[in-house]
């Protein structure tokens, strides 16, 4: 077999697209490229982020109560890659400009990251590998 194929898209289930779609549009600095019903049970809004599609899904079946938790089996977080620590600092500043609560930049031997959450509490991160 050839090398493992690249990641093409990430799909996140959100509680309310009316809240989440504008939030992600502000974060990404670009409008959605697709906004449609895909089947009777779901509507999705899709953004292109660095060549990867990020889809937001709102199912017709209401989401169970409670916020996202990385402690449940499944998704832990989604990380967006930064070229270096300086770019990571710029993105941390952009989160501040947007009024998005974030943690401090954490440096570790494997890289540096800054964590934040979307309106449903989904864990997101900007990450830079070590130089």
N, C-alpha and C positions, 0 to 999 in steps of 0.2 A: 504494500500500500504506500501511497505518497504520504507526505507529512500531514499531521492532523489539520483539518480545515479551520479557517479563522472563524471567530465569532461574528455573526452577521446582524443579529438583533437581540434585544432584551425587551421583554414584555412585562410591564408592571400593572397589577390590578389596583385600581384606585376606587375610592368610594364615590367621588363626585367629579366628573370631568370639567364641570363648570368652575370648579376651584383649582383642580390640578393642572389643567391644560394652560391657563394663563401663567401659573407659577413656573412651570417648566419652560414656557416660551420666554419668560423674563430671564430665567437661569441660562438657557441656551443662547439667548440673543438672536433667535430666529423663529419664524412661524412654523407651524406644523406643515408637513408636505402632504398629509393625508388625514382626513377626518370623515369617517363613514361608519355606517352599520355594516358589519361583516356577516352577520347571520341574525336571525330573530332574537338571539339571546345576548348579543354583545354589540357595543359601539367602541371604536378605537380611534385614537388620534396618534399620529406617528411623526416623529422628528428625526432628522438626520444629524448625527453627532460624530464628526470625524470619520465618516464612512460607515458608521454603524447605525442601524435603525434603533430608536428607542420608542417603543409603543406603550401607550397608556390605554388600558382596557377598563371599561365599565360594563359589568355584566348586568343583565336585567334582573337576575336574582340578587337581592340586596346582600351586601357584604355582612358577615357576622359582626356583632358589636366589638368594640375594642380597636386599638391601634396596632400597627405592624409591630412585631417583635422579632429581633434577630435570634432570640433564644428558642423559637419554635423551629422544628425541622423545616428546611427549605432555604430560601434566600437569606444570606447574612447581610450583605451590602453590595452596592454597585460602585466601582471606583472609576474615575475619569483620569486618564494619564496626563501628567504635566512633564514638560521637557526637562525641567530642573527645579531646584529649590526657589529660585527667583520667580519663576512662573507660578509655582505653588503659592507664594506670598501674594502675587497679583490676584489670583483667584480667591484667596482668603479675603482680600480687600474688596473684591467684587461682591462676595457674599455679604459683607458689611454694608456696602452701598445699597444692596437690594433689601436690607433689613432681615436677612436670613440668619437665624441663630446658628452658631457654629462652635465647635470646640477649638482649643488651641492647636497650633501646628505641633505635631508630635514627630520627633526625630528618632529613628531606630537604625540599627545596622543594615536592615533590608530596604530602607527608604524612609520617606517623610510623608505625612498625610494630614489632612484637615477634614474632620467629619462634620456632617450636617444632616438634616432630615427634611423630607418633603412634607406637604400638608397632612398626609396620612401616617407620618412617622417612619416612612421607609428610609433606611439608613443609606446615605450616599457619602462619597468621599472624593476629594481631589488627592492624587498620589504622585509622587516623584521618586523614581528609583535613585539610589545613591550615585554620586558622580564618579 
